[in-house]
Protein backbone atom coordinates (compact mmCIF):
# COMPACT_ATOMS: atom_id res chain seq x y z
CA UNK A 1 0.00 0.00 0.00
CA UNK A 2 1.25 3.50 -0.83
CA UNK A 3 0.13 6.75 0.76
CA UNK A 4 0.93 10.39 0.05
CA UNK A 5 2.72 12.23 2.87
CA UNK A 6 3.15 15.71 1.38
CA UNK A 7 4.53 17.21 -1.82
CA UNK A 8 7.00 14.76 -3.36
CA UNK A 9 7.06 12.35 -0.40
CA UNK A 10 5.22 9.01 -0.19
CA UNK A 11 5.21 6.03 2.14
CA UNK A 12 5.11 2.37 1.12
CA UNK A 13 3.69 0.06 3.77
CA UNK A 14 5.21 -3.26 2.70
CA UNK A 15 3.71 -6.18 4.66
CA UNK A 16 6.06 -8.14 6.91
CA UNK A 17 4.83 -11.75 7.00
CA UNK A 18 1.33 -10.43 6.32
CA UNK A 19 1.47 -7.69 8.96
CA UNK A 20 1.11 -4.05 7.95
CA UNK A 21 2.42 -1.04 9.82
CA UNK A 22 5.79 -2.60 10.67
CA UNK A 23 8.30 -0.48 8.69
CA UNK A 24 7.79 2.57 6.53
CA UNK A 25 9.70 2.72 3.26
CA UNK A 26 9.71 6.31 2.03
CA UNK A 27 9.97 7.59 -1.53
CA UNK A 28 10.92 11.13 -2.52
CA UNK A 29 9.83 11.54 -6.13
CA UNK A 30 11.87 13.52 -8.62
CA UNK A 31 13.37 12.85 -12.01
CA UNK A 32 15.61 10.41 -10.14
CA UNK A 33 13.62 9.27 -7.08
CA UNK A 34 15.10 8.47 -3.68
CA UNK A 35 14.00 5.37 -1.75
CA UNK A 36 14.65 5.42 2.00
CA UNK A 37 14.85 2.19 4.05
CA UNK A 38 13.82 -0.73 1.80
CA UNK A 39 13.39 -2.98 4.82
CA UNK A 40 13.99 -6.71 5.28
CA UNK A 41 14.43 -9.10 2.38
CA UNK A 42 11.02 -10.76 2.81
CA UNK A 43 9.30 -7.39 2.24
CA UNK A 44 11.12 -6.39 -0.94
CA UNK A 45 8.55 -7.82 -3.42
CA UNK A 46 5.93 -5.55 -1.83
CA UNK A 47 8.28 -2.56 -1.93
CA UNK A 48 8.74 -3.19 -5.65
CA UNK A 49 4.96 -3.24 -6.14
CA UNK A 50 4.72 0.06 -4.29
CA UNK A 51 7.43 1.63 -6.43
CA UNK A 52 5.69 0.43 -9.58
CA UNK A 53 2.43 1.95 -8.34
CA UNK A 54 4.28 5.27 -7.89
CA UNK A 55 5.67 5.08 -11.43
CA UNK A 56 9.28 4.38 -10.41
CA UNK A 57 10.83 2.29 -13.17
CA UNK A 58 14.06 0.32 -13.33
CA UNK A 59 16.12 3.03 -15.06
CA UNK A 60 15.03 6.09 -13.04
CA UNK A 61 15.92 4.87 -9.54
CA UNK A 62 19.52 5.90 -8.83
CA UNK A 63 19.66 5.96 -5.01
CA UNK A 64 18.46 3.63 -2.28
CA UNK A 65 19.27 5.35 1.02
CA UNK A 66 19.41 4.00 4.55
CA UNK A 67 18.64 5.88 7.75
CA UNK A 68 20.83 3.21 9.36
CA UNK A 69 22.02 -0.31 8.70
CA UNK A 70 19.97 -2.31 11.24
CA UNK A 71 18.56 -5.39 9.54
CA UNK A 72 14.89 -4.44 9.77
CA UNK A 73 15.62 -1.27 7.80
CA UNK A 74 18.36 -2.44 5.50
CA UNK A 75 18.94 -6.16 5.01
CA UNK A 76 16.80 -6.33 1.85
CA UNK A 77 18.96 -3.72 0.11
CA UNK A 78 20.83 -6.32 -1.97
CA UNK A 79 17.58 -7.67 -3.37
CA UNK A 80 16.17 -4.25 -4.27
CA UNK A 81 19.43 -3.33 -6.02
CA UNK A 82 19.17 -6.51 -8.09
CA UNK A 83 15.74 -5.35 -9.26
CA UNK A 84 16.94 -1.77 -9.94
CA UNK A 85 20.37 -2.19 -11.57
CA UNK A 86 21.12 1.54 -11.96
CA UNK A 87 20.69 2.27 -8.24
CA UNK A 88 23.43 2.62 -5.62
CA UNK A 89 23.17 2.22 -1.86
CA UNK A 90 23.61 5.53 -0.02
CA UNK A 91 24.77 4.95 3.55
CA UNK A 92 26.61 6.56 6.46
CA UNK A 93 30.38 5.90 6.27
CA UNK A 94 30.31 4.04 9.59
CA UNK A 95 27.84 1.57 8.14
CA UNK A 96 29.13 1.12 4.60
CA UNK A 97 31.50 -1.76 5.34
CA UNK A 98 28.76 -3.67 7.14
CA UNK A 99 26.50 -3.43 4.11
CA UNK A 100 29.26 -4.98 1.99
CA UNK A 101 29.96 -7.72 4.55
CA UNK A 102 27.00 -8.02 6.96
CA UNK A 103 28.39 -10.92 9.01
CA UNK A 104 29.20 -8.83 12.13
CA UNK A 105 25.92 -6.94 11.78
CA UNK A 106 24.01 -10.21 11.73
CA UNK A 107 25.97 -11.53 14.70
CA UNK A 108 25.18 -8.42 16.74
CA UNK A 109 21.48 -8.63 15.83
CA UNK A 110 21.32 -12.29 16.87
CA UNK A 111 22.95 -11.48 20.19
CA UNK A 112 20.07 -9.09 20.94
CA UNK A 113 17.07 -10.64 19.20
CA UNK A 114 18.02 -14.30 18.84
CA UNK A 115 16.11 -16.40 16.31
CA UNK A 116 13.76 -13.53 15.47
CA UNK A 117 16.42 -12.43 12.97
CA UNK A 118 15.48 -15.41 10.77
CA UNK A 119 12.17 -13.73 9.99
CA UNK A 120 13.95 -11.01 7.97
CA UNK A 121 14.86 -13.40 5.17
CA UNK A 122 18.19 -13.90 3.45
CA UNK A 123 20.98 -11.57 4.61
CA UNK A 124 23.43 -10.83 1.84
CA UNK A 125 26.03 -8.14 1.20
CA UNK A 126 25.90 -5.42 -1.44
CA UNK A 127 28.72 -5.19 -4.05
CA UNK A 128 31.25 -2.58 -2.93
CA UNK A 129 30.98 -0.75 -6.26
CA UNK A 130 27.32 -0.09 -5.43
CA UNK A 131 27.94 1.55 -2.03
CA UNK A 132 28.15 5.36 -1.79
CA UNK A 133 29.07 7.01 1.51
CA UNK A 134 27.09 10.04 2.64
CA UNK A 135 28.33 13.39 3.90
CA UNK A 136 26.73 15.32 6.73
CA UNK A 137 24.95 18.39 5.33
CA UNK A 138 25.03 17.07 1.77
CA UNK A 139 22.21 18.15 -0.55
CA UNK A 140 20.85 15.56 -2.97
CA UNK A 141 19.33 17.05 -6.13
CA UNK A 142 16.70 14.64 -7.45
CA UNK A 143 15.51 16.89 -10.27
CA UNK A 144 12.34 18.61 -9.12
CA UNK A 145 13.07 17.84 -5.46
CA UNK A 146 16.00 18.28 -3.09
CA UNK A 147 16.90 16.30 0.02
CA UNK A 148 19.18 17.50 2.82
CA UNK A 149 21.23 14.80 4.56
CA UNK A 150 21.82 15.04 8.31
CA UNK A 151 23.87 12.67 10.40
CA UNK A 152 21.74 11.95 13.48
CA UNK A 153 23.55 9.47 15.77
CA UNK A 154 22.08 8.22 19.04
CA UNK A 155 19.95 5.21 18.17
CA UNK A 156 23.09 4.08 16.37
CA UNK A 157 26.40 5.69 15.46
CA UNK A 158 25.60 5.30 11.75
CA UNK A 159 22.16 6.92 11.77
CA UNK A 160 21.17 9.67 9.34
CA UNK A 161 17.95 11.53 8.55
CA UNK A 162 16.60 13.17 5.40
CA UNK A 163 14.87 16.56 5.14
CA UNK A 164 12.82 17.61 2.12
CA UNK A 165 12.74 21.39 2.63
CA UNK A 166 10.22 22.28 -0.08
CA UNK A 167 7.71 19.86 1.45
CA UNK A 168 8.63 20.48 5.12
CA UNK A 169 9.07 16.72 5.61
CA UNK A 170 11.68 15.06 7.81
CA UNK A 171 12.36 11.32 7.49
CA UNK A 172 13.84 10.30 10.84
CA UNK A 173 14.17 6.50 10.78
CA UNK A 174 14.55 5.55 14.45
CA UNK A 175 15.89 8.92 15.66
CA UNK A 176 12.42 9.98 16.79
CA UNK A 177 11.37 6.79 18.57
CA UNK A 178 8.54 4.34 17.85
CA UNK A 179 5.25 5.95 16.83
CA UNK A 180 1.75 4.50 17.05
CA UNK A 181 -0.47 6.54 14.76
CA UNK A 182 -3.87 5.54 16.18
CA UNK A 183 -2.94 6.51 19.75
CA UNK A 184 -0.21 9.10 19.15
CA UNK A 185 2.06 7.24 21.57
CA UNK A 186 5.82 7.66 21.10
CA UNK A 187 8.23 5.26 22.78
CA UNK A 188 12.02 5.11 22.85
CA UNK A 189 13.84 2.81 20.45
CA UNK A 190 17.08 2.57 22.38
CA UNK A 191 18.73 -0.86 22.16
CA UNK A 192 22.44 -1.01 23.05
CA UNK A 193 24.68 0.77 22.17
CA UNK A 194 22.32 3.73 22.55
CA UNK A 195 23.98 7.11 23.23
CA UNK A 196 21.78 9.62 25.03
CA UNK A 197 23.97 12.69 24.51
CA UNK A 198 24.22 12.06 20.77
CA UNK A 199 20.48 11.38 20.55
CA UNK A 200 19.62 14.68 22.25
CA UNK A 201 22.00 16.60 19.98
CA UNK A 202 20.44 14.91 16.94
CA UNK A 203 16.91 15.80 18.04
CA UNK A 204 17.98 19.44 18.49
CA UNK A 205 19.44 19.33 14.98
CA UNK A 206 16.15 18.06 13.55
CA UNK A 207 14.02 20.53 15.51
CA UNK A 208 16.12 23.43 14.23
CA UNK A 209 15.05 22.62 10.66
CA UNK A 210 11.46 23.53 11.47
CA UNK A 211 9.77 20.54 9.77
CA UNK A 212 5.99 20.25 9.58
CA UNK A 213 5.68 16.52 8.81
CA UNK A 214 7.62 13.73 10.49
CA UNK A 215 8.10 10.28 8.96
CA UNK A 216 8.92 7.43 11.33
CA UNK A 217 10.49 4.11 10.49
CA UNK A 218 8.12 2.40 12.93
CA UNK A 219 5.55 3.50 11.92
CA UNK A 220 3.83 6.12 9.85
CA UNK A 221 3.84 9.89 9.49
CA UNK A 222 2.22 12.86 11.16
CA UNK A 223 2.00 16.63 11.25
CA UNK A 224 3.26 18.44 14.34
CA UNK A 225 6.83 17.32 13.75
CA UNK A 226 8.49 19.86 16.06
CA UNK A 227 6.17 19.07 18.97
CA UNK A 228 6.75 15.34 18.57
CA UNK A 229 10.52 15.70 18.39
CA UNK A 230 10.57 17.94 21.46
CA UNK A 231 8.33 15.50 23.36
CA UNK A 232 10.62 12.59 22.49
CA UNK A 233 13.67 14.56 23.63
CA UNK A 234 12.02 15.14 27.02
CA UNK A 235 11.06 11.47 27.14
CA UNK A 236 14.53 10.01 26.65
CA UNK A 237 16.02 12.46 29.17
CA UNK A 238 13.34 11.35 31.65
CA UNK A 239 13.97 7.65 31.04
CA UNK A 240 17.71 8.12 31.44
CA UNK A 241 17.27 9.90 34.77
CA UNK A 242 14.94 7.22 36.12
CA UNK A 243 17.19 4.39 34.95
CA UNK A 244 20.25 6.04 36.52
CA UNK A 245 18.46 6.55 39.85
CA UNK A 246 17.10 3.01 39.76
CA UNK A 247 20.53 1.52 39.20
CA UNK A 248 21.90 3.54 42.13
CA UNK A 249 19.13 2.00 44.27
CA UNK A 250 19.94 -1.47 42.83
CA UNK A 251 16.44 -1.89 41.43
CA UNK A 252 15.63 -4.45 38.76
CA UNK A 253 14.50 -3.44 35.26
CA UNK A 254 10.89 -4.33 36.01
CA UNK A 255 10.88 -2.01 39.04
CA UNK A 256 12.59 0.74 37.04
CA UNK A 257 10.01 0.44 34.29
CA UNK A 258 7.15 0.72 36.78
CA UNK A 259 8.62 4.04 37.93
CA UNK A 260 8.87 5.16 34.28
CA UNK A 261 5.20 4.29 33.78
CA UNK A 262 4.21 6.56 36.64
CA UNK A 263 6.06 9.54 35.12
CA UNK A 264 5.72 8.98 31.35
CA UNK A 265 2.11 8.91 30.07
CA UNK A 266 3.26 7.23 26.85
CA UNK A 267 4.76 4.31 28.77
CA UNK A 268 1.64 4.07 30.91
CA UNK A 269 -0.46 3.67 27.74
CA UNK A 270 1.97 1.35 26.00
CA UNK A 271 1.52 -1.58 28.36
CA UNK A 272 3.30 -3.70 30.90
CA UNK A 273 6.96 -4.59 31.22
CA UNK A 274 8.01 -7.14 28.61
CA UNK A 275 11.11 -9.33 28.60
CA UNK A 276 10.52 -10.51 25.02
CA UNK A 277 13.61 -10.39 22.83
CA UNK A 278 11.88 -8.05 20.39
CA UNK A 279 12.84 -4.61 19.18
CA UNK A 280 9.85 -2.92 20.77
CA UNK A 281 10.17 -4.64 24.15
CA UNK A 282 10.73 -2.46 27.20
CA UNK A 283 13.47 -4.91 28.27
CA UNK A 284 15.59 -4.33 25.14
CA UNK A 285 15.15 -0.56 25.16
CA UNK A 286 15.85 -0.18 28.88
CA UNK A 287 19.07 -2.09 28.28
CA UNK A 288 20.24 0.77 26.05
CA UNK A 289 19.92 3.23 28.94
CA UNK A 290 21.59 0.79 31.34
CA UNK A 291 24.60 0.26 29.07
CA UNK A 292 24.86 4.02 28.44
CA UNK A 293 24.79 4.66 32.17
CA UNK A 294 27.55 2.08 32.73
CA UNK A 295 29.62 3.60 29.93
CA UNK A 296 29.35 7.09 31.42
CA UNK A 297 30.41 5.83 34.86
CA UNK A 298 33.38 4.01 33.35
CA UNK A 299 34.50 7.18 31.56
CA UNK A 300 34.31 9.13 34.83
CA UNK A 301 36.75 6.84 36.61
N, C-alpha and C positions, 0 to 999 in steps of 0.2 A: 504494500500500500504506500502511495506517495501523498504528501500533503504540502501545501504551500505555507511557508513561514512568513516571508515578506520579501518584496522586490525580487531579486535573483536567487533567493535561497529556498531550498526545499528539503524535506526530510523523507527518507525511505525507511519504513518500518518493516524490516526483513524478519520473518518469523524464525525463531530459534526453537527447533524441535516442536513446531506447531504453536509456540507461544509468541504472542505479539507484545510490543512494549518492553522489549528487553534491551536493545541497543539501537540508538538512532544513527543512521548513516546520512550525512548531510551532503547536499549537492549545491554548489554555487554555479549557476549557469552563466556562461559567456560564450564567446566564439570557441574558446578552449575551456570546457568546464573543469571544475575542481571537485573531486570526491573526497570527503573527510570520513575516516574510520569505516572501512569496509566490513569490519566485524570478523567473526569466526568463519572457518572454511565451510561449515555446514549451511551457513546463511547466504553464501555468495550467489547461488542460482537465483535467489529472490532479489538480491541487490541488482543483479543484471536485469531482471524483469522491470524493476523500478527505474533503472537508467534508460531502458528502452522506452518505457512509458513517458519519460521526460524528454525523449528525442535525442539522447546521447548515443552517438554511434561509435563504431570501433576506431575510426580515424580521428575523431575530434577530441577524445579524452587523452590529455597529455600528463595530468598529474593526479595521483592518488596520494592523499596526505594523511598523516597519522597525528592525532593529538598526543598519543604516546604508544608504546610498543606492547603493552599488556595484551595477552592473547585474545581476550574477548573483543578488543578493538581492532586487532591487527593481524591475527594469525591466518586469515584468509586472503591476505594481500597477494601472495604468490598466485593464487587461483584467479583473482580478478585481473592481474597483469597478464596472465595467459590469454584471457578473453579479450583484453584491450592491449594489443601489442605495441602501440605507440606511446603508452603511458609509462611514467617513471614513478617510483615511490619516494615521496618527499617526507623526510623524517629528521628529527633532532639529531645532531651529531653524536650525542651520547647513546643513542639507540640504534644507529645505523648498522654497526657491526652485528648486533643481535638479530637484525632482520635478515642479514646475509647468512649467519649461522645461529639459529635459534635454540641450540641445545641447552645453553645455560639459562636462557629465558624459560624454557620448558621445565627445566629442573627446579628453578625457583618457584614457578607456579605450582608444581606438584608438591613442593614442600609446604605450601600454604593451603592449597585446596584439594590435594590428594587426587583420587580417581575422577573427580568432577571435570578435570582437564580433558578427559577422553571425549566429553560431549562436544568439544569444539571442532572435532574432525581432524583431518590430517594437518600436521604442523610441518611446514617445509620452508626452507630459506628462499630468498629472492636473489637473482643474479646480481653480483656487485655492480655491473654496468648499468643496472636499472635503479640504483639507489642514489638519491640526491640529498645532500645535507642542507638543512635550513640555516638561515641566519636570523638572529633576533632583530626585529624591526624591519625585516625585508618586506617589500611590497610586491605582490604577485599581480601582474596585469593579465587578466583573462580575456580581454577584448570585450568591452561593454560592461565589465565589472572589475573591481580591484579588491584584493584581500590583503590585509595587514597581518603579518606573522608576529606573534609575541611568545617568547619563551616564558612559561608559567610553571616553574617547578613547585613541588610541595607534595602532591599526590605521588609523584615520581620525579626523579631528577631530569628525566628526558621528556617532560610534558610541555606542550605548546598549545596555544589557542589561536583562533582565526577571527579577525574582525572585518566585517564588510561595511565600510563606513557609509556608503551611499544608502544602504538599507537599514543602518543602525542595528545590525545583528552581530552578536558575539557567539561563537561556537567554542564552548569551554571544555568539552570532553568530561573529565572527572575533576577539574579544578573547582567546580562549583558545588560538588556533592551529588548525592542521589536525589532525584526529584520525582514526586508522585503527583501527576497532573490533576487527578480527580480530588485529591485532598489538599494539595498545595504544600505537603510536607517535604522538607529538605532534611537529609541526613548526611553525616560525614561519610566519605569514602576514603578511608585512611589506613589501609593495610601497611604493615612494615615494608620498606623503610620510609614512612611518612616523616616530613619535616615541617613542623608548625611554622617556624619563622619564615621559611621560603613560601609556604602556602599563603600566609598573611600578606607578604609582599606582593605575591602574584595577584591576589584579590584586589589589593589597592591599585595595581597596574591596570586591571580590567575595569574597575570602577571609574578610573580617571578618563577612560575613553568615552564615557557617557552613552553606553548602548541603551537601546529601547527593548530589544528582544534578546532573550538568552536561550541558547540551544544546548541541552544537556545530552551527555552520552547515554545516561540511564535516568529518566527517559523523557523525551519530549521537549517542547519549547513553550515559552511564555513571554508576555509583556512584563514590565516592571523589573527589568534586568538589574538596575542599580540597587533597588530595594532588596532583591533576592541575594545579590552578591554581598551586600552589607550585612544582611541577616546571617548568612553562612559564615562570614568572618567572625561575627560575635559568637556564633555557635561553636566553632572550633576552638576559640580562645576559652570559652566556658568549659568545654569538655576537657581541655588540657589542664585547666586549673583543678577541676574536680578529680581527675585521674592522679595528678601530682599529690594532692592532699590525701587521697585515698591510699596511695602507695606509702606515704609517710606514716599513715595509721595502720599499715599492714592489712588493709582490707582486700578481699578477693574481688575479681572482676564483676561478679554478680552483684555484690554489695555496692561497688562503685557505680555500676550502671543504674541501680535503683536510685542513688543520689542524683545522677544525671536526669533521670525521668522526673524527679521532683522539681528540677530547675529549668529543664528544656521542654517546652510544650510539644515540640516536634517529636522528641523521643517518647514522650508520654503517649502520643497518638500512634506511634509506629509499632508498639507492641512490647512483648516481654523480652527478657534477656535470652539470647540464643547462642548455643555453642556449636551450631552447625558450621562445617568448614565450607562456607559459601561467602561470596564476595560481600553480600549485603548483611551478613550476620554481625550483631553487636560485638561478638567475641573477636572476630577478625579485626574490626575497625578500632576497638579499644586497644588491641595489641599494638597498633601503630603509635598511639599516644604513650603507651607503656615503654616501648622501645625508644621513642624520642626522649622521654623523660630520663631513661637510663643513659642515653648517649650524652645528654646535657650534663648530667652529674659526673660522668666520666671525664668530660672535657674540663670540668671545674676543678678536678683534683690537681 
